[in-house]
Amino acid sequence: MRVEGKLARGVSAKDIILALIARLGIGGGTGHVFEYTGSAIRALSMEERMTVCNMSIEGGARAGMIAPDECDVRVPGRTRVSRPKAERGIALWHSGGNCPRMTAPRTTRL
């Protein structure tokens, strides 16, 4: 799920996920995991990201996830790894890792 652009004043994480579910339908994610990306997603706080991921099930998805970035590293007390190790993990994630079976059958843009 790619969500681009700057959110208008008063638009929340809940509005994002509800708009995506409206587009896909309540069963649109059945059997899938939603991965969220885009500038609007990267601008969300950790709490807002959790809202989006937790509500993925409302669209039928098994889970929702957001690629790790600087937001994850800077949340105090939320990680048990060193900053260098976290940065290596983030770089591996963004490089595609080493999972040749992973596919993205469809991208939805908002």
PDB file as gemmi writes it, atoms N, CA and C in Angstrom:
CRYST1    1.000    1.000    1.000  90.00  90.00  90.00 P 1                      
ATOM      1  N   MET A   1       0.842  -1.149   0.000  1.00  0.00           N  
ATOM      2  CA  MET A   1       0.000   0.000   0.000  1.00  0.00           C  
ATOM      3  C   MET A   1       0.899   1.226   0.000  1.00  0.00           C  
ATOM      4  N   ARG A   2       0.835   1.983  -1.043  1.00  0.00           N  
ATOM      5  CA  ARG A   2       1.670   3.182  -1.156  1.00  0.00           C  
ATOM      6  C   ARG A   2       0.788   4.406  -0.942  1.00  0.00           C  
ATOM      7  N   VAL A   3       1.138   5.184   0.081  1.00  0.00           N  
ATOM      8  CA  VAL A   3       0.383   6.389   0.410  1.00  0.00           C  
ATOM      9  C   VAL A   3       1.345   7.569   0.296  1.00  0.00           C  
ATOM     10  N   GLU A   4       1.129   8.392  -0.699  1.00  0.00           N  
ATOM     11  CA  GLU A   4       2.034   9.505  -0.988  1.00  0.00           C  
ATOM     12  C   GLU A   4       1.392  10.839  -0.656  1.00  0.00           C  
ATOM     13  N   GLY A   5       2.234  11.838  -0.447  1.00  0.00           N  
ATOM     14  CA  GLY A   5       1.767  13.198  -0.240  1.00  0.00           C  
ATOM     15  C   GLY A   5       1.712  13.580   1.217  1.00  0.00           C  
ATOM     16  N   LYS A   6       1.452  14.831   1.447  1.00  0.00           N  
ATOM     17  CA  LYS A   6       1.344  15.363   2.799  1.00  0.00           C  
ATOM     18  C   LYS A   6      -0.114  15.296   3.226  1.00  0.00           C  
ATOM     19  N   LEU A   7      -0.340  14.827   4.439  1.00  0.00           N  
ATOM     20  CA  LEU A   7      -1.703  14.728   4.936  1.00  0.00           C  
ATOM     21  C   LEU A   7      -2.247  16.111   5.265  1.00  0.00           C  
ATOM     22  N   ALA A   8      -3.478  16.339   4.906  1.00  0.00           N  
ATOM     23  CA  ALA A   8      -4.136  17.609   5.228  1.00  0.00           C  
ATOM     24  C   ALA A   8      -4.352  17.703   6.732  1.00  0.00           C  
ATOM     25  N   ARG A   9      -4.469  18.901   7.212  1.00  0.00           N  
ATOM     26  CA  ARG A   9      -4.708  19.122   8.634  1.00  0.00           C  
ATOM     27  C   ARG A   9      -5.965  18.375   9.069  1.00  0.00           C  
ATOM     28  N   GLY A  10      -5.851  17.653  10.172  1.00  0.00           N  
ATOM     29  CA  GLY A  10      -6.995  16.916  10.699  1.00  0.00           C  
ATOM     30  C   GLY A  10      -7.121  15.493  10.172  1.00  0.00           C  
ATOM     31  N   VAL A  11      -6.297  15.120   9.196  1.00  0.00           N  
ATOM     32  CA  VAL A  11      -6.323  13.753   8.664  1.00  0.00           C  
ATOM     33  C   VAL A  11      -5.418  12.892   9.527  1.00  0.00           C  
ATOM     34  N   SER A  12      -5.941  11.781   9.990  1.00  0.00           N  
ATOM     35  CA  SER A  12      -5.194  10.925  10.906  1.00  0.00           C  
ATOM     36  C   SER A  12      -4.848   9.585  10.266  1.00  0.00           C  
ATOM     37  N   ALA A  13      -4.103   8.801  10.996  1.00  0.00           N  
ATOM     38  CA  ALA A  13      -3.751   7.460  10.546  1.00  0.00           C  
ATOM     39  C   ALA A  13      -5.007   6.622  10.311  1.00  0.00           C  
ATOM     40  N   LYS A  14      -5.988   6.809  11.150  1.00  0.00           N  
ATOM     41  CA  LYS A  14      -7.243   6.073  10.995  1.00  0.00           C  
ATOM     42  C   LYS A  14      -7.919   6.433   9.678  1.00  0.00           C  
ATOM     43  N   ASP A  15      -7.830   7.690   9.262  1.00  0.00           N  
ATOM     44  CA  ASP A  15      -8.403   8.102   7.976  1.00  0.00           C  
ATOM     45  C   ASP A  15      -7.690   7.409   6.814  1.00  0.00           C  
ATOM     46  N   ILE A  16      -6.380   7.254   6.944  1.00  0.00           N  
ATOM     47  CA  ILE A  16      -5.610   6.580   5.883  1.00  0.00           C  
ATOM     48  C   ILE A  16      -6.088   5.150   5.711  1.00  0.00           C  
ATOM     49  N   ILE A  17      -6.122   4.400   6.802  1.00  0.00           N  
ATOM     50  CA  ILE A  17      -6.483   2.990   6.685  1.00  0.00           C  
ATOM     51  C   ILE A  17      -7.949   2.826   6.279  1.00  0.00           C  
ATOM     52  N   LEU A  18      -8.820   3.691   6.748  1.00  0.00           N  
ATOM     53  CA  LEU A  18     -10.228   3.596   6.341  1.00  0.00           C  
ATOM     54  C   LEU A  18     -10.400   3.897   4.856  1.00  0.00           C  
ATOM     55  N   ALA A  19      -9.615   4.835   4.321  1.00  0.00           N  
ATOM     56  CA  ALA A  19      -9.679   5.126   2.883  1.00  0.00           C  
ATOM     57  C   ALA A  19      -9.172   3.942   2.065  1.00  0.00           C  
ATOM     58  N   LEU A  20      -8.127   3.288   2.546  1.00  0.00           N  
ATOM     59  CA  LEU A  20      -7.617   2.112   1.836  1.00  0.00           C  
ATOM     60  C   LEU A  20      -8.616   0.962   1.882  1.00  0.00           C  
ATOM     61  N   ILE A  21      -9.225   0.751   3.033  1.00  0.00           N  
ATOM     62  CA  ILE A  21     -10.227  -0.312   3.145  1.00  0.00           C  
ATOM     63  C   ILE A  21     -11.432   0.003   2.265  1.00  0.00           C  
ATOM     64  N   ALA A  22     -11.826   1.262   2.181  1.00  0.00           N  
ATOM     65  CA  ALA A  22     -12.943   1.648   1.311  1.00  0.00           C  
ATOM     66  C   ALA A  22     -12.621   1.325  -0.139  1.00  0.00           C  
ATOM     67  N   ARG A  23     -11.379   1.491  -0.524  1.00  0.00           N  
ATOM     68  CA  ARG A  23     -10.960   1.213  -1.893  1.00  0.00           C  
ATOM     69  C   ARG A  23     -10.908  -0.290  -2.179  1.00  0.00           C  
ATOM     70  N   LEU A  24     -10.425  -1.070  -1.205  1.00  0.00           N  
ATOM     71  CA  LEU A  24     -10.244  -2.518  -1.405  1.00  0.00           C  
ATOM     72  C   LEU A  24     -11.460  -3.346  -1.028  1.00  0.00           C  
ATOM     73  N   GLY A  25     -12.241  -2.853  -0.104  1.00  0.00           N  
ATOM     74  CA  GLY A  25     -13.341  -3.636   0.440  1.00  0.00           C  
ATOM     75  C   GLY A  25     -12.889  -4.368   1.693  1.00  0.00           C  
ATOM     76  N   ILE A  26     -13.834  -4.815   2.508  1.00  0.00           N  
ATOM     77  CA  ILE A  26     -13.478  -5.431   3.780  1.00  0.00           C  
ATOM     78  C   ILE A  26     -12.788  -6.781   3.619  1.00  0.00           C  
ATOM     79  N   GLY A  27     -12.900  -7.392   2.480  1.00  0.00           N  
ATOM     80  CA  GLY A  27     -12.221  -8.664   2.249  1.00  0.00           C  
ATOM     81  C   GLY A  27     -11.077  -8.545   1.265  1.00  0.00           C  
ATOM     82  N   GLY A  28     -10.718  -7.329   0.915  1.00  0.00           N  
ATOM     83  CA  GLY A  28      -9.699  -7.111  -0.107  1.00  0.00           C  
ATOM     84  C   GLY A  28      -8.321  -7.613   0.229  1.00  0.00           C  
ATOM     85  N   GLY A  29      -8.049  -7.827   1.501  1.00  0.00           N  
ATOM     86  CA  GLY A  29      -6.725  -8.295   1.904  1.00  0.00           C  
ATOM     87  C   GLY A  29      -6.704  -9.733   2.356  1.00  0.00           C  
ATOM     88  N   THR A  30      -7.798 -10.447   2.140  1.00  0.00           N  
ATOM     89  CA  THR A  30      -7.897 -11.816   2.627  1.00  0.00           C  
ATOM     90  C   THR A  30      -6.716 -12.662   2.151  1.00  0.00           C  
ATOM     91  N   GLY A  31      -6.036 -13.253   3.134  1.00  0.00           N  
ATOM     92  CA  GLY A  31      -4.908 -14.125   2.837  1.00  0.00           C  
ATOM     93  C   GLY A  31      -3.605 -13.401   2.551  1.00  0.00           C  
ATOM     94  N   HIS A  32      -3.580 -12.091   2.709  1.00  0.00           N  
ATOM     95  CA  HIS A  32      -2.394 -11.307   2.399  1.00  0.00           C  
ATOM     96  C   HIS A  32      -1.906 -10.542   3.626  1.00  0.00           C  
ATOM     97  N   VAL A  33      -0.701 -10.025   3.526  1.00  0.00           N  
ATOM     98  CA  VAL A  33      -0.141  -9.112   4.509  1.00  0.00           C  
ATOM     99  C   VAL A  33       0.026  -7.778   3.806  1.00  0.00           C  
ATOM    100  N   PHE A  34      -0.429  -6.712   4.418  1.00  0.00           N  
ATOM    101  CA  PHE A  34      -0.278  -5.376   3.837  1.00  0.00           C  
ATOM    102  C   PHE A  34       1.054  -4.795   4.272  1.00  0.00           C  
ATOM    103  N   GLU A  35       1.824  -4.326   3.306  1.00  0.00           N  
ATOM    104  CA  GLU A  35       3.040  -3.577   3.619  1.00  0.00           C  
ATOM    105  C   GLU A  35       2.800  -2.144   3.182  1.00  0.00           C  
ATOM    106  N   TYR A  36       2.956  -1.214   4.117  1.00  0.00           N  
ATOM    107  CA  TYR A  36       2.683   0.194   3.854  1.00  0.00           C  
ATOM    108  C   TYR A  36       3.973   0.938   3.564  1.00  0.00           C  
ATOM    109  N   THR A  37       3.922   1.812   2.582  1.00  0.00           N  
ATOM    110  CA  THR A  37       5.072   2.607   2.195  1.00  0.00           C  
ATOM    111  C   THR A  37       4.602   3.953   1.670  1.00  0.00           C  
ATOM    112  N   GLY A  38       5.526   4.816   1.370  1.00  0.00           N  
ATOM    113  CA  GLY A  38       5.194   6.117   0.808  1.00  0.00           C  
ATOM    114  C   GLY A  38       5.468   7.247   1.786  1.00  0.00           C  
ATOM    115  N   SER A  39       5.514   8.453   1.257  1.00  0.00           N  
ATOM    116  CA  SER A  39       5.872   9.617   2.065  1.00  0.00           C  
ATOM    117  C   SER A  39       4.893   9.888   3.203  1.00  0.00           C  
ATOM    118  N   ALA A  40       3.612   9.646   2.988  1.00  0.00           N  
ATOM    119  CA  ALA A  40       2.626   9.885   4.049  1.00  0.00           C  
ATOM    120  C   ALA A  40       2.814   8.897   5.197  1.00  0.00           C  
ATOM    121  N   ILE A  41       3.156   7.675   4.879  1.00  0.00           N  
ATOM    122  CA  ILE A  41       3.396   6.658   5.906  1.00  0.00           C  
ATOM    123  C   ILE A  41       4.672   6.986   6.677  1.00  0.00           C  
ATOM    124  N   ARG A  42       5.728   7.359   5.963  1.00  0.00           N  
ATOM    125  CA  ARG A  42       6.995   7.690   6.628  1.00  0.00           C  
ATOM    126  C   ARG A  42       6.851   8.888   7.564  1.00  0.00           C  
ATOM    127  N   ALA A  43       5.891   9.756   7.315  1.00  0.00           N  
ATOM    128  CA  ALA A  43       5.694  10.940   8.157  1.00  0.00           C  
ATOM    129  C   ALA A  43       4.904  10.638   9.432  1.00  0.00           C  
ATOM    130  N   LEU A  44       4.343   9.447   9.546  1.00  0.00           N  
ATOM    131  CA  LEU A  44       3.542   9.104  10.721  1.00  0.00           C  
ATOM    132  C   LEU A  44       4.412   8.845  11.939  1.00  0.00           C  
ATOM    133  N   SER A  45       3.868   9.126  13.109  1.00  0.00           N  
ATOM    134  CA  SER A  45       4.547   8.793  14.365  1.00  0.00           C  
ATOM    135  C   SER A  45       4.465   7.282  14.578  1.00  0.00           C  
ATOM    136  N   MET A  46       5.196   6.784  15.559  1.00  0.00           N  
ATOM    137  CA  MET A  46       5.157   5.355  15.865  1.00  0.00           C  
ATOM    138  C   MET A  46       3.744   4.929  16.249  1.00  0.00           C  
ATOM    139  N   GLU A  47       3.062   5.736  17.041  1.00  0.00           N  
ATOM    140  CA  GLU A  47       1.705   5.393  17.466  1.00  0.00           C  
ATOM    141  C   GLU A  47       0.744   5.346  16.276  1.00  0.00           C  
ATOM    142  N   GLU A  48       0.890   6.293  15.354  1.00  0.00           N  
ATOM    143  CA  GLU A  48       0.033   6.305  14.165  1.00  0.00           C  
ATOM    144  C   GLU A  48       0.324   5.103  13.280  1.00  0.00           C  
ATOM    145  N   ARG A  49       1.573   4.722  13.178  1.00  0.00           N  
ATOM    146  CA  ARG A  49       1.938   3.530  12.399  1.00  0.00           C  
ATOM    147  C   ARG A  49       1.303   2.284  12.991  1.00  0.00           C  
ATOM    148  N   MET A  50       1.292   2.199  14.315  1.00  0.00           N  
ATOM    149  CA  MET A  50       0.665   1.048  14.961  1.00  0.00           C  
ATOM    150  C   MET A  50      -0.834   1.015  14.683  1.00  0.00           C  
ATOM    151  N   THR A  51      -1.463   2.170  14.632  1.00  0.00           N  
ATOM    152  CA  THR A  51      -2.890   2.242  14.308  1.00  0.00           C  
ATOM    153  C   THR A  51      -3.143   1.671  12.919  1.00  0.00           C  
ATOM    154  N   VAL A  52      -2.353   2.104  11.942  1.00  0.00           N  
ATOM    155  CA  VAL A  52      -2.515   1.621  10.567  1.00  0.00           C  
ATOM    156  C   VAL A  52      -2.332   0.105  10.520  1.00  0.00           C  
ATOM    157  N   CYS A  53      -1.257  -0.388  11.120  1.00  0.00           N  
ATOM    158  CA  CYS A  53      -0.988  -1.826  11.076  1.00  0.00           C  
ATOM    159  C   CYS A  53      -2.054  -2.633  11.808  1.00  0.00           C  
ATOM    160  N   ASN A  54      -2.462  -2.157  12.980  1.00  0.00           N  
ATOM    161  CA  ASN A  54      -3.474  -2.886  13.756  1.00  0.00           C  
ATOM    162  C   ASN A  54      -4.822  -2.944  13.042  1.00  0.00           C  
ATOM    163  N   MET A  55      -5.150  -1.929  12.267  1.00  0.00           N  
ATOM    164  CA  MET A  55      -6.440  -1.908  11.570  1.00  0.00           C  
ATOM    165  C   MET A  55      -6.406  -2.651  10.237  1.00  0.00           C  
ATOM    166  N   SER A  56      -5.248  -3.171   9.844  1.00  0.00           N  
ATOM    167  CA  SER A  56      -5.152  -3.924   8.583  1.00  0.00           C  
ATOM    168  C   SER A  56      -6.100  -5.109   8.567  1.00  0.00           C  
ATOM    169  N   ILE A  57      -6.317  -5.699   9.723  1.00  0.00           N  
ATOM    170  CA  ILE A  57      -7.211  -6.850   9.811  1.00  0.00           C  
ATOM    171  C   ILE A  57      -8.637  -6.483   9.397  1.00  0.00           C  
ATOM    172  N   GLU A  58      -9.004  -5.212   9.554  1.00  0.00           N  
ATOM    173  CA  GLU A  58     -10.342  -4.765   9.148  1.00  0.00           C  
ATOM    174  C   GLU A  58     -10.519  -4.845   7.633  1.00  0.00           C  
ATOM    175  N   GLY A  59      -9.399  -4.876   6.902  1.00  0.00           N  
ATOM    176  CA  GLY A  59      -9.451  -5.041   5.455  1.00  0.00           C  
ATOM    177  C   GLY A  59      -9.266  -6.482   5.031  1.00  0.00           C  
ATOM    178  N   GLY A  60      -9.289  -7.386   6.021  1.00  0.00           N  
ATOM    179  CA  GLY A  60      -9.156  -8.803   5.722  1.00  0.00           C  
ATOM    180  C   GLY A  60      -7.722  -9.308   5.747  1.00  0.00           C  
ATOM    181  N   ALA A  61      -6.746  -8.425   5.922  1.00  0.00           N  
ATOM    182  CA  ALA A  61      -5.342  -8.846   5.910  1.00  0.00           C  
ATOM    183  C   ALA A  61      -5.007  -9.655   7.149  1.00  0.00           C  
ATOM    184  N   ARG A  62      -4.019 -10.505   7.009  1.00  0.00           N  
ATOM    185  CA  ARG A  62      -3.528 -11.271   8.155  1.00  0.00           C  
ATOM    186  C   ARG A  62      -2.704 -10.385   9.087  1.00  0.00           C  
ATOM    187  N   ALA A  63      -2.039  -9.387   8.496  1.00  0.00           N  
ATOM    188  CA  ALA A  63      -1.192  -8.475   9.276  1.00  0.00           C  
ATOM    189  C   ALA A  63      -0.889  -7.245   8.439  1.00  0.00           C  
ATOM    190  N   GLY A  64      -0.360  -6.231   9.085  1.00  0.00           N  
ATOM    191  CA  GLY A  64       0.107  -5.033   8.406  1.00  0.00           C  
ATOM    192  C   GLY A  64       1.487  -4.701   8.926  1.00  0.00           C  
ATOM    193  N   MET A  65       2.347  -4.194   8.040  1.00  0.00           N  
ATOM    194  CA  MET A  65       3.696  -3.833   8.478  1.00  0.00           C  
ATOM    195  C   MET A  65       4.188  -2.622   7.706  1.00  0.00           C  
ATOM    196  N   ILE A  66       5.099  -1.928   8.326  1.00  0.00           N  
ATOM    197  CA  ILE A  66       5.723  -0.763   7.718  1.00  0.00           C  
ATOM    198  C   ILE A  66       7.223  -0.992   7.765  1.00  0.00           C  
ATOM    199  N   ALA A  67       7.883  -0.748   6.657  1.00  0.00           N  
ATOM    200  CA  ALA A  67       9.333  -0.932   6.608  1.00  0.00           C  
ATOM    201  C   ALA A  67       9.991  -0.096   7.689  1.00  0.00           C  
ATOM    202  N   PRO A  68      10.960  -0.656   8.404  1.00  0.00           N  
ATOM    203  CA  PRO A  68      11.632   0.101   9.454  1.00  0.00           C  
ATOM    204  C   PRO A  68      12.409   1.281   8.875  1.00  0.00           C  
ATOM    205  N   ASP A  69      12.471   2.346   9.655  1.00  0.00           N  
ATOM    206  CA  ASP A  69      13.229   3.522   9.241  1.00  0.00           C  
ATOM    207  C   ASP A  69      13.701   4.262  10.488  1.00  0.00           C  
ATOM    208  N   GLU A  70      14.110   5.488  10.325  1.00  0.00           N  
ATOM    209  CA  GLU A  70      14.642   6.279  11.432  1.00  0.00           C  
ATOM    210  C   GLU A  70      13.642   6.418  12.584  1.00  0.00           C  
ATOM    211  N   CYS A  71      12.363   6.412  12.299  1.00  0.00           N  
ATOM    212  CA  CYS A  71      11.340   6.525  13.346  1.00  0.00           C  
ATOM    213  C   CYS A  71      11.483   5.379  14.351  1.00  0.00           C  
ATOM    214  N   ASP A  72      11.784   4.186  13.864  1.00  0.00           N  
ATOM    215  CA  ASP A  72      11.938   3.033  14.744  1.00  0.00           C  
ATOM    216  C   ASP A  72      13.183   3.137  15.611  1.00  0.00           C  
ATOM    217  N   VAL A  73      14.232   3.686  15.046  1.00  0.00           N  
ATOM    218  CA  VAL A  73      15.497   3.778  15.757  1.00  0.00           C  
ATOM    219  C   VAL A  73      15.441   4.836  16.859  1.00  0.00           C  
ATOM    220  N   ARG A  74      14.713   5.913  16.619  1.00  0.00           N  
ATOM    221  CA  ARG A  74      14.731   7.021  17.573  1.00  0.00           C  
ATOM    222  C   ARG A  74      13.709   6.912  18.701  1.00  0.00           C  
ATOM    223  N   VAL A  75      12.869   5.888  18.705  1.00  0.00           N  
ATOM    224  CA  VAL A  75      11.894   5.737  19.784  1.00  0.00           C  
ATOM    225  C   VAL A  75      12.618   5.184  21.013  1.00  0.00           C  
ATOM    226  N   PRO A  76      12.768   5.973  22.064  1.00  0.00           N  
ATOM    227  CA  PRO A  76      13.538   5.537  23.228  1.00  0.00           C  
ATOM    228  C   PRO A  76      12.894   4.361  23.948  1.00  0.00           C  
ATOM    229  N   GLY A  77      13.730   3.423  24.345  1.00  0.00           N  
ATOM    230  CA  GLY A  77      13.257   2.287  25.121  1.00  0.00           C  
ATOM    231  C   GLY A  77      12.518   1.238  24.329  1.00  0.00           C  
ATOM    232  N   ARG A  78      12.403   1.395  23.015  1.00  0.00           N  
ATOM    233  CA  ARG A  78      11.625   0.447  22.219  1.00  0.00           C  
ATOM    234  C   ARG A  78      12.503  -0.590  21.519  1.00  0.00           C  
ATOM    235  N   THR A  79      13.794  -0.445  21.626  1.00  0.00           N  
ATOM    236  CA  THR A  79      14.662  -1.392  20.935  1.00  0.00           C  
ATOM    237  C   THR A  79      15.729  -1.896  21.890  1.00  0.00           C  
ATOM    238  N   ARG A  80      16.129  -3.121  21.678  1.00  0.00           N  
ATOM    239  CA  ARG A  80      17.159  -3.706  22.518  1.00  0.00           C  
ATOM    240  C   ARG A  80      18.443  -3.944  21.731  1.00  0.00           C  
ATOM    241  N   VAL A  81      18.536  -3.336  20.584  1.00  0.00           N  
ATOM    242  CA  VAL A  81      19.745  -3.477  19.771  1.00  0.00           C  
ATOM    243  C   VAL A  81      20.445  -2.133  19.668  1.00  0.00           C  
ATOM    244  N   SER A  82      21.726  -2.191  19.384  1.00  0.00           N  
ATOM    245  CA  SER A  82      22.491  -0.953  19.244  1.00  0.00           C  
ATOM    246  C   SER A  82      22.054  -0.223  17.977  1.00  0.00           C  
ATOM    247  N   ARG A  83      22.305   1.063  17.936  1.00  0.00           N  
ATOM    248  CA  ARG A  83      21.967   1.863  16.757  1.00  0.00           C  
ATOM    249  C   ARG A  83      22.645   1.317  15.491  1.00  0.00           C  
ATOM    250  N   PRO A  84      23.959   0.990  15.523  1.00  0.00           N  
ATOM    251  CA  PRO A  84      24.582   0.449  14.307  1.00  0.00           C  
ATOM    252  C   PRO A  84      23.925  -0.853  13.818  1.00  0.00           C  
ATOM    253  N   LYS A  85      23.566  -1.709  14.765  1.00  0.00           N  
ATOM    254  CA  LYS A  85      22.914  -2.963  14.385  1.00  0.00           C  
ATOM    255  C   LYS A  85      21.525  -2.690  13.806  1.00  0.00           C  
ATOM    256  N   ALA A  86      20.803  -1.753  14.399  1.00  0.00           N  
ATOM    257  CA  ALA A  86      19.482  -1.384  13.879  1.00  0.00           C  
ATOM    258  C   ALA A  86      19.605  -0.802  12.473  1.00  0.00           C  
ATOM    259  N   GLU A  87      20.587   0.038  12.249  1.00  0.00           N  
ATOM    260  CA  GLU A  87      20.786   0.634  10.922  1.00  0.00           C  
ATOM    261  C   GLU A  87      21.137  -0.423   9.883  1.00  0.00           C  
ATOM    262  N   ARG A  88      21.916  -1.436  10.274  1.00  0.00           N  
ATOM    263  CA  ARG A  88      22.223  -2.536   9.335  1.00  0.00           C  
ATOM    264  C   ARG A  88      20.954  -3.312   8.994  1.00  0.00           C  
ATOM    265  N   GLY A  89      20.108  -3.544   9.996  1.00  0.00           N  
ATOM    266  CA  GLY A  89      18.850  -4.246   9.758  1.00  0.00           C  
ATOM    267  C   GLY A  89      17.932  -3.469   8.828  1.00  0.00           C  
ATOM    268  N   ILE A  90      17.868  -2.159   9.022  1.00  0.00           N  
ATOM    269  CA  ILE A  90      17.045  -1.308   8.156  1.00  0.00           C  
ATOM    270  C   ILE A  90      17.566  -1.350   6.728  1.00  0.00           C  
ATOM    271  N   ALA A  91      18.886  -1.275   6.564  1.00  0.00           N  
ATOM    272  CA  ALA A  91      19.481  -1.335   5.226  1.00  0.00           C  
ATOM    273  C   ALA A  91      19.171  -2.674   4.560  1.00  0.00           C  
ATOM    274  N   LEU A  92      19.249  -3.772   5.317  1.00  0.00           N  
ATOM    275  CA  LEU A  92      18.940  -5.095   4.766  1.00  0.00           C  
ATOM    276  C   LEU A  92      17.486  -5.159   4.318  1.00  0.00           C  
ATOM    277  N   TRP A  93      16.575  -4.640   5.143  1.00  0.00           N  
ATOM    278  CA  TRP A  93      15.151  -4.635   4.797  1.00  0.00           C  
ATOM    279  C   TRP A  93      14.931  -3.910   3.475  1.00  0.00           C  
ATOM    280  N   HIS A  94      15.501  -2.723   3.353  1.00  0.00           N  
ATOM    281  CA  HIS A  94      15.275  -1.916   2.158  1.00  0.00           C  
ATOM    282  C   HIS A  94      15.978  -2.473   0.918  1.00  0.00           C  
ATOM    283  N   SER A  95      16.961  -3.337   1.112  1.00  0.00           N  
ATOM    284  CA  SER A  95      17.636  -3.948  -0.037  1.00  0.00           C  
ATOM    285  C   SER A  95      16.860  -5.147  -0.567  1.00  0.00           C  
ATOM    286  N   GLY A  96      15.823  -5.538   0.125  1.00  0.00           N  
ATOM    287  CA  GLY A  96      15.038  -6.696  -0.301  1.00  0.00           C  
ATOM    288  C   GLY A  96      15.421  -7.939   0.464  1.00  0.00           C  
ATOM    289  N   GLY A  97      16.402  -7.811   1.341  1.00  0.00           N  
ATOM    290  CA  GLY A  97      16.820  -8.946   2.159  1.00  0.00           C  
ATOM    291  C   GLY A  97      17.289 -10.107   1.317  1.00  0.00           C  
ATOM    292  N   ASN A  98      17.003 -11.282   1.781  1.00  0.00           N  
ATOM    293  CA  ASN A  98      17.419 -12.474   1.043  1.00  0.00           C  
ATOM    294  C   ASN A  98      16.276 -13.468   0.925  1.00  0.00           C  
ATOM    295  N   CYS A  99      15.083 -12.983   0.681  1.00  0.00           N  
ATOM    296  CA  CYS A  99      13.918 -13.850   0.577  1.00  0.00           C  
ATOM    297  C   CYS A  99      13.403 -13.850  -0.864  1.00  0.00           C  
ATOM    298  N   PRO A 100      13.898 -14.782  -1.697  1.00  0.00           N  
ATOM    299  CA  PRO A 100      13.493 -14.801  -3.105  1.00  0.00           C  
ATOM    300  C   PRO A 100      12.023 -15.163  -3.320  1.00  0.00           C  
ATOM    301  N   ARG A 101      11.357 -15.724  -2.301  1.00  0.00           N  
ATOM    302  CA  ARG A 101       9.950 -16.114  -2.457  1.00  0.00           C  
ATOM    303  C   ARG A 101       8.995 -14.959  -2.243  1.00  0.00           C  
ATOM    304  N   MET A 102       9.487 -13.848  -1.684  1.00  0.00           N  
ATOM    305  CA  MET A 102       8.594 -12.727  -1.399  1.00  0.00           C  
ATOM    306  C   MET A 102       8.138 -12.075  -2.701  1.00  0.00           C  
ATOM    307  N   THR A 103       6.841 -11.899  -2.815  1.00  0.00           N  
ATOM    308  CA  THR A 103       6.293 -11.255  -4.003  1.00  0.00           C  
ATOM    309  C   THR A 103       5.326 -10.156  -3.584  1.00  0.00           C  
ATOM    310  N   ALA A 104       5.177  -9.201  -4.421  1.00  0.00           N  
ATOM    311  CA  ALA A 104       4.190  -8.146  -4.217  1.00  0.00           C  
ATOM    312  C   ALA A 104       3.226  -8.224  -5.393  1.00  0.00           C  
ATOM    313  N   PRO A 105       2.167  -9.017  -5.243  1.00  0.00           N  
ATOM    314  CA  PRO A 105       1.278  -9.256  -6.366  1.00  0.00           C  
ATOM    315  C   PRO A 105       0.512  -8.017  -6.831  1.00  0.00           C  
ATOM    316  N   ARG A 106       0.384  -7.028  -5.948  1.00  0.00           N  
ATOM    317  CA  ARG A 106      -0.428  -5.873  -6.307  1.00  0.00           C  
ATOM    318  C   ARG A 106      -0.051  -4.709  -5.402  1.00  0.00           C  
ATOM    319  N   THR A 107      -0.033  -3.539  -5.993  1.00  0.00           N  
ATOM    320  CA  THR A 107       0.231  -2.314  -5.231  1.00  0.00           C  
ATOM    321  C   THR A 107      -0.998  -1.423  -5.332  1.00  0.00           C  
ATOM    322  N   THR A 108      -1.472  -0.968  -4.190  1.00  0.00           N  
ATOM    323  CA  THR A 108      -2.592  -0.031  -4.147  1.00  0.00           C  
ATOM    324  C   THR A 108      -2.051   1.319  -3.754  1.00  0.00           C  
ATOM    325  N   ARG A 109      -2.404   2.344  -4.487  1.00  0.00           N  
ATOM    326  CA  ARG A 109      -1.904   3.695  -4.222  1.00  0.00           C  
ATOM    327  C   ARG A 109      -3.049   4.593  -3.746  1.00  0.00           C  
ATOM    328  N   LEU A 110      -2.710   5.438  -2.808  1.00  0.00           N  
ATOM    329  CA  LEU A 110      -3.685   6.383  -2.280  1.00  0.00           C  
ATOM    330  C   LEU A 110      -3.052   7.751  -2.269  1.00  0.00           C  
TER     331      LEU A 110                                                      
END                                                                             
